Amino acid sequence: MSSPMPKYRDAIIHEEKRDEVIIGEAVALSLRPTSFVLRGAGAAIDFLLYTAGYILLVILIFNLADALRLDGAMARALSIVGLVAAFVLVPTVVETLTRGKSLGKLAVGARIVRDDGGAIGFRHAFMRALTGMFEIYMTLGGGAAVIALLNSRSRRLGDLVAGTYSQNERVAAEVRPVYGVPVQLLDWSRTADVARMPDALARRTSQFLSQAGALTPQTRVRVAAELANEVSRYVSPIPPTDPELFLAAVAAVRRDRELGALELEKRGLERLAPALSGIPRGFPDRG
């Protein structure tokens, strides 16, 4: 009973080797990028807002120039300063303070993040805003659209230079299914002994089963076989079945039996509640 299962050992030996970057229980980091259409919609909103702000700023500058009797060269210089402030400084400050957000991105549910998924800083926001002056405002978005269509994450030139991309944060909440004992192992589950398995190993097994769909086929086979070898030392009898089905059956049996034990304990406490909370006979009630 304590020896590893031959079938599971063979699954490890014959698994195809490959180079992978795996994190957290053999799960690859996977973040959902914002689609090209949503990025375009968010950029259009920001474009209109920043352009409107720049127009208002120019009107204010020329009114101020008339009031102060400034010459045309000074007014043009101030308008250039306003251009840089509206299209570089303000977007940089906004994205830095909001960690990758803006009004347009907020409207479409997007956030700018680093390539590793972390929050951006001032350097990333500044590089994006500076390149955005040329690829968005000077080409009316055409340059950014062409570059975004040529890569899988819809990244514009500013993202490529800064090492960022747009992450979609409006993803439907994941509802994890609750699995029962596989049909072919129902008879085995009625008499199986799984009570001695350590809690840490049981948690690793549950985590694998909940994340198995996100693994590559080769990694899924390997991790299932390795876990099955460990779990088989604490299970008796061992059913002749697939490693992942074996793990699912063991996890379901443990879950159902622990739930049954908790229900029995709860009913026992309910029966004892009057005696535990009541006042002993002949003892005065001082409450």
Summary of the structure (lengths in Angstrom):
residues: 287
radius of gyration: 31.2
end to end distance: 58.8
largest distance: 102.1
contacts: 795
relative contact order: 0.13
helix: 63%
strand: 6%
